[in-house]
Amino acid sequence: MNPITISEIESIAKEKLSPVAYDYYSSGADDEITLRDNSEAYNRIHLKYRVLVDVSNRDLSTVVLGEKISLPLMIAPTAFHVLAHPEGEVAVAKAAGSEGTVMILSTLSNSNVEEVVKASQKQVWFQLYVFKDRAVTEALIRRVEAAGCKALVLTVDAPLLGRRLRDVRNKFNLPDGVSVKNLEPFMKENLPRRNDSGIAGYFADNLDPSLSWKDLDWLRSKTNLPIIVKGIICKEDAKLATENGVDGIVVSNHGGRQLDSCKATIEVLPEIAEEVKGKTTLLIDGGIRRGTDILKAVALGADAVLIGRPVVYGLAYNGEEGVKTTLNILRSELDLAMALCGCSTIRDVDRNIIAQ
């Protein structure tokens, strides 16, 4: 039976993935309160639909940082795609490009950035972690620029890794022969072997916990690419981000994988949208599993959404074609929801379709 919902794709992926890989992809921090709430919060938002509107022709496309995409959905940066499928991030890039959207490649990719950019018909952006050794970060920036990446997505919510209990119990590490490809030149391609979580050890050993707002000036001095800050969860930091001239914000709590019991991203989106008021591109991730979730996020102020777990589940289900299936399920659901709400284009989607 072919899957027709994201939950069905996840169920198939769970059967295909190793238990350790599934736990890595699906788990959240500590009691996983925020992980669950990211999705459940969408269910608490109700739509108000209008009737007798001509919706015979619909256009889901939008523009993000000057790039036209076929629907307001992009591929969030997630690590270690080879755990899901041998073609890893290359397969995801092919699917994203053929479906007309942008992929954001993780620093912790198992595929070379050059191969990923070459595989996509659309833009590829690069998600950046800042290393304690700034020379490593600078060299990585130069490499992704040369490869053709069109933006940097700076993750700011992980000075240390959140405690993901499933990874700790599994003593998570990468299988032999699987590495962080783009960091091989710096001998930082392998996770440390530990008695808890190898990825937590990698963050503690390598990433810079002193990163602060002043470092945006340093980063801007190293690149001419647009800089998007990922990990904003309150209006105070959104204000600082716009004051520091960032090109975009991702409202994100790292998929519920960092600080447990913080608010769901969709719950804080309205206050952040009000704060930035069109001053910068506004994206959101976390818990998006339905086309109606995309519609609600756009209505509440997002320019587009990012999806992570549904992509790796699609990858595990059926490689490149599985990712396409994931994207097309969400595309079809969004198209239907727009029509039923009386919206012909993404420009028609605003807070008036949210029931008060």
C-alpha positions, 0 to 999 in steps of 0.5 A, spaced: 500 500 500 502 506 498 502 511 503 498 517 503 500 521 509 506 523 513 504 518 519 504 512 514 511 514 511 514 514 518 511 508 520 514 504 514 520 508 515 520 505 522 520 498 520 526 500 515 531 503 519 535 500 524 532 502 531 538 506 533 537 510 527 530 511 528 531 513 535 536 518 533 531 521 527 525 521 532 527 523 539 527 529 543 530 532 549 529 529 556 521 527 557 520 530 549 514 535 552 516 540 546 517 534 541 510 532 542 507 539 543 510 542 536 505 538 533 500 538 537 500 545 538 497 545 530 491 541 532 489 547 537 489 552 532 482 552 528 481 554 521 476 559 519 474 558 511 470 562 506 465 560 501 463 562 494 470 564 492 473 562 485 478 557 487 478 554 480 485 556 479 490 556 485 498 558 485 502 555 491 508 558 489 512 564 493 519 567 493 524 566 499 530 571 498 529 572 491 528 564 489 521 562 487 519 556 490 513 551 488 510 552 495 512 555 501 516 549 504 523 548 504 528 542 506 530 543 513 537 541 515 538 534 518 544 530 519 546 523 517 542 522 511 546 516 510 543 512 516 536 512 512 539 511 505 545 510 501 544 516 497 543 520 503 543 528 502 544 527 494 538 523 493 534 529 498 537 534 493 535 531 487 528 530 490 528 537 492 530 540 486 525 536 481 519 539 486 522 546 485 524 547 492 530 549 496 534 544 500 538 546 506 544 542 507 547 540 514 554 541 517 553 534 519 552 531 512 554 525 510 555 527 503 560 532 500 557 539 499 559 539 491 555 533 490 549 535 493 549 542 490 550 539 483 545 534 484 539 539 485 536 543 480 534 549 485 538 553 490 542 549 496 543 553 502 548 551 508 547 550 515 553 552 519 555 551 526 561 555 528 567 551 531 571 553 537 577 553 531 574 559 527 579 557 522 575 550 520 569 555 520 572 560 515 575 554 511 568 551 511 565 557 509 569 558 503 568 551 501 560 552 501 561 558 497 565 555 492 560 549 491 555 554 489 551 554 496 546 561 496 545 562 503 548 560 510 543 558 515 547 559 522 544 555 528 544 559 534 540 554 539 546 549 540 552 551 545 551 544 547 547 539 545 540 537 549 540 531 552 536 526 548 535 520 552 534 515 547 541 517 544 544 516 551 541 509 552 543 507 545 550 510 545 549 513 539 554 513 534 555 513 526 557 506 523 563 504 520 565 507 514 560 513 515 562 520 516 561 527 516 564 528 509 565 536 509 569 536 515 574 530 513 579 535 511 580 538 518 580 531 521 573 532 524 569 527 520 568 522 526 564 522 532 568 520 539 566 513 542 563 514 548 559 511 553 553 516 552 552 519 546 557 520 540 554 526 537 553 530 544 561 529 545 562 531 538 558 538 540 562 539 546 569 537 543 568 542 537 562 547 537 563 554 540 559 555 546 561 562 547 558 564 540 554 571 541 551 577 537 557 580 536 559 574 532 554 576 527 559 581 525 565 576 524 561 572 520 559 577 515 566 579 514 567 572 512 562 571 507 557 575 502 552 570 502 545 572 506 545 570 513 539 566 516 539 565 524 536 559 526 533 557 533 529 564 535 524 562 539 522 569 542 520 576 540 526 579 544 531 575 540 527 576 534 528 584 535 536 583 536 536 579 530 533 584 526 537 590 529 543 586 527 541 586 520 540 578 519 537 576 512 532 571 515 530 568 521 528 561 523 523 560 528 525 553 531 527 550 537 531 544 534 525 540 533 524 539 540 531 536 541 535 542 545 531 545 551 525 541 553 518 544 556 520 550 551 514 553 547 512 550 541 514 554 535 507 555 532 505 558 539 511 563 538 510 565 531 505 570 532 509 575 537 515 574 532 512 576 526 509 582 529 516 584 532 519 583 525 513 586 521 516 584 514 523 587 516 526 580 514 525 573 511 521 569 517 521 561 516 519 556 521 520 549 523 518 544 528 512 539 528 509 540 521 506 534 518 500 536 514 498 541 509 493 545 514 500 546 518 503 549 512 497 554 511 496 555 519 504 557 519 503 562 513 497 565 516 500 567 522 506 570 519 511 565 516 514 566 509 515 559 508 516 552 513 522 548 513 521 540 514 526 535 517 523 529 520 518 527 514 524 528 509 528 523 512 522 518 513 521 519 506 528 518 504 528 511 508 521 509 505 524 510 498 530 514 497 529 520 492 522 517 490 520 517 497 522 524 499 518 526 492 512 522 495 513 526 502 513 533 498 507 531 494 503 529 500 504 536 503 503 539 496 496 536 495 494 537 502 496 544 502 492 545 495 486 542 498 486 546 504 487 553 500 481 551 496 477 550 502 479 556 505 477 560 499 485 562 497 487 562 490 494 564 492 499 564 497 498 572 498 491 570 500 493 567 506 493 571 512 490 571 519 483 572 517 483 564 516 485 563 523 478 562 527 479 566 534 
